[in-house]
Amino acid sequence: MINKQYAYIFGIRYCITDYMMATEEIIRKALDTSASEGFAVSALAVHGLMEAYNDPALKELINCIDMVVPDGQPVRWALNHFHDAGLKDRVYGPTLTLHVLDAAARHSIPVFFFGSTQQTLDLLQQKLPLRFPGLIIAGKQADRFREATAEEARDDAKRIMHSGARIVFVGRGCPRQERWVAQNRKHLPMPLLAVGAAFDFMAGNFSQAPAWMQRNGLEWLYRLMREPGRLWKRYLFTNTQFIWLFLLEKGRKAIKSYI
């Protein structure tokens, strides 16, 4: 039984939630057309957690996000171990995206895709309405793969607002997507979801790890085997640091309970 709303892991405030509760809250916010501010969501795994731990400014920004969900199994394990969260599964960004798209289609809620390449976005526009009948894709915009100027950022917000979208999915990679949803939640009065590699998976650009690897927290190994040149340094440092911090916290709590 989940009886807490939030808990901190290494300074980051995570929401104690599951797919159903997270989806229901996102849809509720999307249907609230009277909202004056947005509702920022991030699916944050070990990589993003360690990025925030090592960057105080990023940590502060991510802790302004309304709902940070435990994307990785190790994050879920930490929440269960240190906070008795009772989470039976992680809330994986790509899977959460599918749940929200299904609910959006059923409620006729228009969605917008922000990020990735134009080719990937075009594939999403082709494939997703077939997978989710009734889905309304109000608009899409490819990533510039750089930070927008102030004028471009204003134009982006206007384009999203004028599209009529009520949910924005953001696929810009961590931590750029977290910065974007945190910075735009005051300008776009709708749910803004930072969902990692969801666009590429849905478009068919990349395959996902087998279910057994995902269940056992080994998705990083699958991705490392597919992209070793790009990912080896990330996983070497972030995974090692996470394990070290986990052991330090475990030892600290053990000493505290002994005293």
C-alpha positions in Angstrom: 0.0 0.0 0.0 1.4 3.4 -1.0 0.8 5.8 1.8 3.3 8.5 1.1 3.1 11.2 -1.6 6.8 12.2 -1.9 10.2 11.0 -0.7 13.8 12.3 -1.3 16.6 10.2 -2.8 19.9 11.9 -2.7 18.3 15.4 -2.6 15.7 14.8 -5.4 12.0 14.8 -4.5 10.3 11.8 -6.1 6.6 11.2 -6.2 5.5 7.9 -4.8 3.2 6.7 -7.5 2.5 4.1 -10.1 1.4 4.1 -13.8 -2.3 4.3 -13.0 -2.1 7.1 -10.4 0.4 9.2 -12.5 -1.7 8.8 -15.6 -4.9 9.8 -13.8 -3.3 12.9 -12.3 -1.8 14.0 -15.7 -5.2 13.5 -17.4 -7.0 15.4 -14.6 -4.6 18.3 -15.1 -5.0 18.2 -18.9 -8.8 18.5 -18.5 -8.5 21.5 -16.2 -8.6 24.3 -18.8 -8.9 26.9 -16.1 -5.3 26.3 -14.8 -3.0 29.3 -14.8 0.2 27.2 -14.7 1.4 24.0 -16.2 2.1 20.6 -14.5 5.7 19.5 -15.1 6.5 15.8 -15.1 9.8 14.0 -15.3 10.6 10.3 -15.5 14.0 10.4 -13.8 16.3 7.4 -13.8 19.8 7.0 -12.2 21.5 9.1 -14.9 19.3 12.1 -14.3 19.4 11.6 -10.6 23.2 11.7 -10.5 23.3 14.7 -12.9 21.1 16.6 -10.4 23.1 15.4 -7.4 26.3 16.8 -9.0 24.8 20.1 -10.2 23.1 22.2 -7.4 21.4 24.4 -10.0 19.9 21.5 -11.8 18.8 19.9 -8.5 17.0 23.1 -7.6 15.3 23.2 -11.0 14.3 19.5 -11.0 12.8 19.9 -7.5 10.5 22.6 -9.0 9.0 19.9 -11.2 5.6 18.9 -9.9 5.9 15.1 -10.4 9.2 13.3 -10.6 8.5 9.6 -11.1 11.0 6.8 -10.4 11.9 5.8 -13.9 14.7 3.3 -13.1 14.5 0.1 -11.1 17.4 1.1 -8.8 15.5 4.3 -8.0 12.5 2.3 -7.1 14.6 0.0 -5.0 16.1 2.9 -3.1 12.6 4.4 -2.4 11.4 1.1 -1.1 14.5 0.5 0.9 14.9 3.9 2.6 11.3 5.0 2.7 9.1 1.8 2.7 7.4 3.2 -0.4 5.9 -0.2 -1.4 6.4 0.4 -5.1 5.8 -2.8 -7.1 7.2 -1.4 -10.3 9.1 1.6 -11.6 7.3 4.3 -13.7 9.3 4.0 -16.9 9.0 7.1 -19.1 8.3 5.3 -22.4 5.6 3.1 -20.7 4.0 6.1 -18.9 3.9 7.8 -22.3 1.8 4.9 -23.7 -0.6 5.0 -20.8 -1.1 8.7 -21.1 -1.5 8.5 -24.9 -4.1 5.8 -24.5 -6.0 7.9 -21.9 -5.6 11.0 -24.1 -7.2 9.2 -27.1 -10.1 8.0 -25.0 -10.7 11.5 -23.6 -10.1 13.3 -26.9 -7.3 15.3 -25.4 -5.0 16.9 -28.1 -1.3 16.2 -27.6 1.9 17.9 -28.9 5.4 16.3 -29.4 8.4 18.5 -28.8 11.9 17.3 -29.5 13.8 14.6 -31.4 14.2 14.8 -35.2 11.6 15.7 -37.8 11.9 12.2 -39.2 11.1 10.6 -35.9 8.2 13.0 -35.3 6.8 12.2 -38.8 6.9 8.5 -37.9 5.0 9.2 -34.7 2.3 11.0 -36.6 2.0 8.0 -38.9 2.0 5.3 -36.3 0.4 6.5 -33.2 -3.1 7.2 -34.5 -3.2 3.6 -35.7 -2.1 2.4 -32.3 -4.4 4.7 -30.4 -7.6 5.3 -32.4 -9.0 8.7 -31.8 -5.7 10.3 -30.8 -5.5 13.9 -31.7 -1.9 15.1 -32.6 -2.3 18.9 -32.4 1.3 19.6 -33.4 4.9 18.6 -33.3 8.3 20.4 -33.4 11.7 18.9 -33.9 14.6 19.8 -31.6 17.1 22.4 -32.6 19.7 20.4 -30.7 20.8 23.6 -29.0 19.3 26.0 -26.5 16.7 28.3 -28.0 17.1 32.1 -28.0 14.6 34.1 -25.9 12.6 34.9 -29.1 12.6 31.3 -30.2 11.4 30.1 -26.8 8.5 32.6 -26.9 7.6 31.4 -30.4 7.7 27.8 -29.3 5.3 28.5 -26.4 3.0 30.4 -28.7 3.0 27.6 -31.2 2.1 25.1 -28.6 -0.7 27.3 -27.1 -2.2 28.0 -30.5 -2.1 24.3 -31.5 -4.8 23.6 -28.9 -2.7 20.9 -27.3 -3.5 19.9 -23.7 -0.5 17.6 -23.1 3.1 18.2 -24.3 5.5 15.3 -24.5 9.1 16.4 -24.4 11.8 14.2 -25.8 15.1 16.1 -25.7 17.3 13.9 -23.6 18.2 14.3 -19.9 18.8 16.9 -18.5 17.8 19.2 -21.3 14.2 18.0 -21.2 14.0 18.5 -17.4 15.2 22.0 -17.8 12.6 22.7 -20.5 9.6 21.4 -18.6 10.7 23.2 -15.4 11.3 26.5 -17.2 8.1 26.3 -19.2 5.6 25.2 -16.5 4.7 28.9 -15.8 4.2 29.7 -19.4 2.2 26.7 -20.7 -0.9 25.8 -18.5 -1.0 22.1 -19.3 1.0 18.9 -18.4 4.5 18.9 -19.8 6.1 15.4 -19.7 9.8 14.8 -20.0 9.8 11.2 -21.3 13.4 10.4 -22.3 13.8 7.9 -25.2 10.0 7.4 -25.6 9.9 9.0 -29.1 12.6 6.8 -30.5 11.0 3.6 -29.1 7.5 4.5 -30.4 8.9 5.4 -33.8 10.8 2.1 -34.0 14.2 3.7 -34.2 15.5 1.7 -31.3 14.5 -1.6 -29.7 13.8 -1.8 -25.9 15.6 -4.2 -23.6 14.0 -7.6 -23.0 11.4 -7.5 -20.1 13.6 -9.6 -17.8 16.5 -7.1 -18.1 14.1 -4.2 -17.4 12.7 -6.0 -14.3 16.2 -6.6 -13.0 17.5 -3.1 -13.5 19.7 -4.2 -16.4 18.3 -1.9 -19.1 21.5 0.2 -18.9 23.6 -2.9 -19.9 21.4 -3.5 -22.9 21.7 0.1 -24.1 25.5 0.0 -23.4 25.9 -3.0 -25.6 24.1 -1.2 -28.4 25.8 2.2 -28.0 29.1 1.5 -26.2 31.0 4.5 -27.6 28.3 7.0 -26.5 27.2 5.5 -23.2 30.2 3.8 -21.5 31.3 6.9 -19.7 27.8 7.8 -18.5 27.1 4.4 -17.0 30.6 4.0 -15.6 30.4 7.1 -13.5 26.6 7.4 -12.8 26.0 3.8 -11.9 29.2 3.6 -9.7 28.3 6.9 -7.9 24.7 5.7 -7.3 25.9 2.5 -5.8 28.4 4.3 -3.6 25.8 6.8 -2.4 23.3 4.0 -1.7 25.8 2.2 0.4 26.8 5.4 2.3 23.1 6.1 3.1 22.6 2.5 4.1 25.5 2.7 6.5 24.5 6.1 7.9 21.0 4.8 8.7 22.4 1.6 10.2 24.7 3.7 12.5 21.8 6.0 13.4 19.6 3.1 14.4 22.4 1.5 16.4 23.0 4.7 18.4 
